Amino acid sequence: NSDYRSSGINAEYGDTRHIISNMKVELRKDEKYKDFFRGTSLLSLFGECNAHRVRSLLYQPKIEDNLEEACGMREHNAGYDSCLVGHVFIRLAHFYTMWKNNSPSVRPFHFQDYVREFSEFKNCLNLIRSALTHVSLTEPDPENIRPQWLIVTNRCKSNINTEHVKHILSAFGDVNTRPINNHSCLVALPSVGMAAGLLVEMKNHPQYYVSRYEGDSGSVALWLTASIVGISALLFGAYVLRKHL
């Protein structure tokens, strides 16, 4: 990123995972919207952005819905995924701008309104299973933090489904899971605050018992270090930002 900072490139970029991870932190404070956008993957976000509760907001921008026809491609083709990213970016931008400007005098928004509201997220690339929550292409990186680790155990001692655990906990932010045994899994979280909030919210969960991890940090660090860093660059979002700024 230091090379990018000194390159003189003026384009601005957005990353769906970074955007949605930060949006969810804010939305958790709003009782009406705290359960919106449970996932962070591109396909999950695309599905949620097209759900009625999101599409029913006023002044929705018109976007081509038939992406296979529009792009001539199917999912996981680079061109198709770029179309998907652009679709998600616009829907998230509209939702976030409407939410931030909620008032009786709300009006249709221009693209520059979306850019302004998303400016705090620009040029940041999300990282998972890392000591950093993200890296910045233009500003100093955030403080180097140690990931927070929790243990989730199935209360009824039956086999634990790590994907189900991840789905439930994703309402609190970006998490990653790893099975430890048949009944428990390790959960990596990006911040102390998120871990503390999750422990409180999950205290009386009927299916899962959540506690702090007190085991060997070396083995966990090895897992985190060996994992591939996940960066979901907003290709289409970068393009439209560049065109309109």
C-alpha positions as CSV (number, residue, x, y, z in Angstrom):
1,N,0.0,0.0,0.0
2,S,3.0,2.4,0.4
3,D,3.7,2.0,-3.3
4,Y,0.1,2.9,-4.0
5,R,0.3,6.0,-1.8
6,S,3.3,7.2,-3.7
7,S,2.1,6.3,-7.2
8,G,0.0,9.4,-7.7
9,I,-3.1,7.4,-8.7
10,N,-6.2,9.4,-8.1
11,A,-8.8,6.6,-8.4
12,E,-10.8,5.7,-5.3
13,Y,-11.9,2.2,-4.3
14,G,-14.4,0.5,-2.1
15,D,-14.5,-3.0,-0.7
16,T,-17.9,-4.7,0.0
17,R,-16.6,-6.7,3.0
18,H,-15.1,-3.6,4.6
19,I,-18.2,-1.5,3.9
20,I,-20.7,-4.1,5.2
21,S,-18.6,-5.0,8.2
22,N,-18.6,-1.3,9.3
23,M,-22.3,-0.8,8.4
24,K,-23.3,-3.7,10.6
25,V,-21.5,-2.2,13.6
26,E,-23.7,0.9,13.2
27,L,-26.9,-0.9,12.3
28,R,-26.6,-3.1,15.5
29,K,-27.4,0.1,17.4
30,D,-30.8,0.4,15.6
31,E,-33.4,-2.0,16.8
32,K,-35.3,-1.8,13.5
33,Y,-32.3,-2.7,11.3
34,K,-29.9,-4.7,13.6
35,D,-30.7,-8.0,11.9
36,F,-30.2,-6.7,8.3
37,F,-27.3,-8.0,6.2
38,R,-26.3,-11.1,8.1
39,G,-23.8,-12.4,5.6
40,T,-20.7,-10.8,4.1
41,S,-20.1,-12.9,1.0
42,L,-20.9,-11.4,-2.4
43,L,-23.8,-13.8,-3.2
44,S,-25.2,-13.4,0.3
45,L,-25.2,-9.7,0.0
46,F,-26.7,-9.8,-3.5
47,G,-29.6,-11.9,-2.1
48,E,-30.2,-9.6,0.9
49,C,-30.0,-6.5,-1.3
50,N,-32.8,-7.8,-3.4
51,A,-35.0,-8.9,-0.5
52,H,-38.2,-7.0,-0.1
53,R,-37.2,-5.3,3.2
54,V,-34.3,-3.6,1.4
55,R,-36.0,-3.0,-2.0
56,S,-39.1,-1.5,-0.4
57,L,-37.2,1.6,0.6
58,L,-38.2,4.7,-1.2
59,Y,-36.5,6.1,-4.4
60,Q,-34.7,2.8,-5.2
61,P,-32.2,3.3,-8.1
62,K,-33.2,1.3,-11.2
63,I,-30.7,-1.5,-11.8
64,E,-30.7,-4.3,-14.4
65,D,-31.9,-7.4,-12.5
66,N,-31.2,-10.1,-15.1
67,L,-27.5,-10.2,-14.7
68,E,-27.0,-13.3,-16.7
69,E,-28.6,-11.6,-19.7
70,A,-27.0,-8.2,-19.0
71,C,-23.5,-9.6,-18.6
72,G,-23.9,-12.7,-20.8
73,M,-22.2,-14.7,-18.0
74,R,-22.8,-16.8,-14.9
75,E,-21.5,-16.5,-11.3
76,H,-17.8,-16.8,-10.6
77,N,-17.0,-15.5,-14.0
78,A,-15.0,-12.3,-13.5
79,G,-17.3,-10.2,-15.6
80,Y,-20.4,-11.5,-13.9
81,D,-19.0,-11.0,-10.4
82,S,-18.0,-7.5,-11.3
83,C,-21.7,-6.8,-12.3
84,L,-22.8,-8.4,-9.0
85,V,-20.4,-6.2,-7.0
86,G,-21.7,-3.0,-8.8
87,H,-25.3,-4.1,-8.0
88,V,-24.5,-4.7,-4.3
89,F,-22.6,-1.4,-4.1
90,I,-25.4,0.7,-5.4
91,R,-28.1,-1.1,-3.2
92,L,-25.9,-0.8,-0.1
93,A,-25.1,2.8,-0.8
94,H,-28.8,3.7,-1.2
95,F,-29.8,1.8,2.0
96,Y,-27.0,3.4,4.0
97,T,-27.7,6.9,2.7
98,M,-31.5,6.5,3.4
99,W,-30.7,5.3,6.9
100,K,-28.3,8.1,7.6
101,N,-30.6,10.7,6.3
102,N,-33.9,9.4,7.8
103,S,-36.3,12.3,8.0
104,P,-39.8,13.3,6.9
105,S,-38.3,15.4,4.1
106,V,-36.2,12.6,2.6
107,R,-35.8,13.0,-1.2
108,P,-34.3,11.1,-4.1
109,F,-30.5,10.9,-3.9
110,H,-27.8,11.6,-6.5
111,F,-24.8,9.4,-6.9
112,Q,-22.7,12.1,-5.2
113,D,-24.8,11.6,-2.1
114,Y,-23.8,7.9,-2.1
115,V,-20.2,8.8,-2.5
116,R,-20.3,11.3,0.3
117,E,-21.9,8.9,2.8
118,F,-19.5,6.1,1.8
119,S,-16.4,8.3,1.9
120,E,-15.4,7.0,5.3
121,F,-15.0,3.5,3.8
122,K,-13.1,4.4,0.7
123,N,-9.7,3.0,-0.2
124,C,-9.8,0.3,2.5
125,L,-9.4,-3.4,1.9
126,N,-10.9,-5.8,4.4
127,L,-8.7,-8.5,5.9
128,I,-9.9,-11.7,7.6
129,R,-8.0,-13.9,10.1
130,S,-5.5,-11.1,10.5
131,A,-4.1,-8.8,13.2
132,L,-5.4,-5.9,11.1
133,T,-9.1,-5.4,10.4
134,H,-8.2,-3.8,7.0
135,V,-5.4,-2.0,5.2
136,S,-5.7,1.5,3.7
137,L,-4.4,2.4,0.3
138,T,-4.1,6.1,1.1
139,E,-3.9,6.5,4.9
140,P,-1.9,4.9,7.7
141,D,-3.2,1.4,8.5
142,P,-5.2,0.9,11.7
143,E,-3.6,-0.2,14.9
144,N,-2.2,-3.7,14.8
145,I,-4.6,-5.7,17.1
146,R,-4.5,-9.3,18.2
147,P,-7.6,-11.2,17.0
148,Q,-10.1,-12.1,19.7
149,W,-10.9,-15.8,20.1
150,L,-14.0,-17.4,21.6
151,I,-15.1,-21.0,22.0
152,V,-18.6,-22.0,21.0
153,T,-20.0,-25.3,22.3
154,N,-23.2,-27.1,21.5
155,R,-25.2,-27.2,24.7
156,C,-26.8,-30.6,23.8
157,K,-23.4,-32.1,23.0
158,S,-24.5,-33.1,19.5
159,N,-22.2,-32.5,16.5
160,I,-21.6,-28.8,15.9
161,N,-22.3,-27.2,12.5
162,T,-19.6,-24.5,12.1
163,E,-21.4,-22.9,9.1
164,H,-24.5,-22.5,11.3
165,V,-22.5,-21.0,14.1
166,K,-20.9,-18.6,11.5
167,H,-24.3,-17.6,10.2
168,I,-25.6,-16.8,13.6
169,L,-22.5,-14.9,14.8
170,S,-22.2,-12.9,11.5
171,A,-25.0,-10.7,12.7
172,F,-22.3,-9.2,15.0
173,G,-19.7,-8.7,12.3
174,D,-17.1,-10.6,10.3
175,V,-16.2,-13.9,12.0
176,N,-14.3,-17.1,11.1
177,T,-14.8,-20.6,12.6
178,R,-12.7,-23.7,13.0
179,P,-13.8,-27.0,14.5
180,I,-11.9,-28.1,17.6
181,N,-13.9,-31.3,18.3
182,N,-17.3,-32.7,17.5
183,H,-19.1,-30.4,19.9
184,S,-17.0,-27.2,19.8
185,C,-15.5,-24.7,17.5
186,L,-13.0,-21.8,17.7
187,V,-14.3,-18.4,16.5
188,A,-11.9,-15.6,15.5
189,L,-13.2,-12.0,15.8
190,P,-11.5,-8.8,14.8
191,S,-11.9,-6.7,18.0
192,V,-12.2,-6.8,21.7
193,G,-15.4,-4.8,21.6
194,M,-17.1,-7.2,19.3
195,A,-16.1,-10.2,21.4
196,A,-17.4,-8.5,24.6
197,G,-20.7,-7.7,22.9
198,L,-21.1,-11.2,21.5
199,L,-20.5,-12.8,24.9
200,V,-23.3,-10.6,26.4
201,E,-25.8,-11.2,23.5
202,M,-25.2,-15.0,23.4
203,K,-25.2,-15.6,27.2
204,N,-28.7,-17.2,27.1
205,H,-28.7,-18.7,23.7
206,P,-30.7,-21.9,23.8
207,Q,-28.3,-23.9,21.5
208,Y,-24.8,-22.6,22.0
209,Y,-22.6,-21.8,24.9
210,V,-20.0,-19.1,24.2
211,S,-16.9,-18.4,26.3
212,R,-13.4,-16.9,26.0
213,Y,-10.7,-19.1,24.5
214,E,-8.0,-19.9,27.1
215,G,-6.0,-22.5,25.2
216,D,-2.7,-22.5,23.3
217,S,-2.4,-19.2,21.4
218,G,0.4,-20.5,19.4
219,S,-1.7,-23.0,17.5
220,V,-4.4,-20.4,16.9
221,A,-1.8,-17.9,15.6
222,L,-0.5,-20.6,13.2
223,W,-4.0,-21.2,11.9
224,L,-4.5,-17.4,11.4
225,T,-1.2,-16.9,9.8
226,A,-1.5,-19.8,7.4
227,S,-5.0,-18.8,6.2
228,I,-5.3,-16.9,3.0
229,V,-6.1,-13.2,3.4
230,G,-9.5,-12.6,1.9
231,I,-9.7,-9.3,-0.1
232,S,-12.9,-8.7,-2.0
233,A,-12.0,-5.7,-4.2
234,L,-15.0,-3.7,-5.5
235,L,-14.2,-3.8,-9.2
236,F,-17.3,-2.2,-10.5
237,G,-17.6,0.1,-7.5
238,A,-14.1,1.4,-8.2
239,Y,-15.1,2.0,-11.8
240,V,-18.2,4.0,-11.0
241,L,-16.5,6.0,-8.3
242,R,-13.7,6.9,-10.7
243,K,-16.3,7.9,-13.3
244,H,-18.2,10.2,-11.0
245,L,-15.5,11.8,-8.9
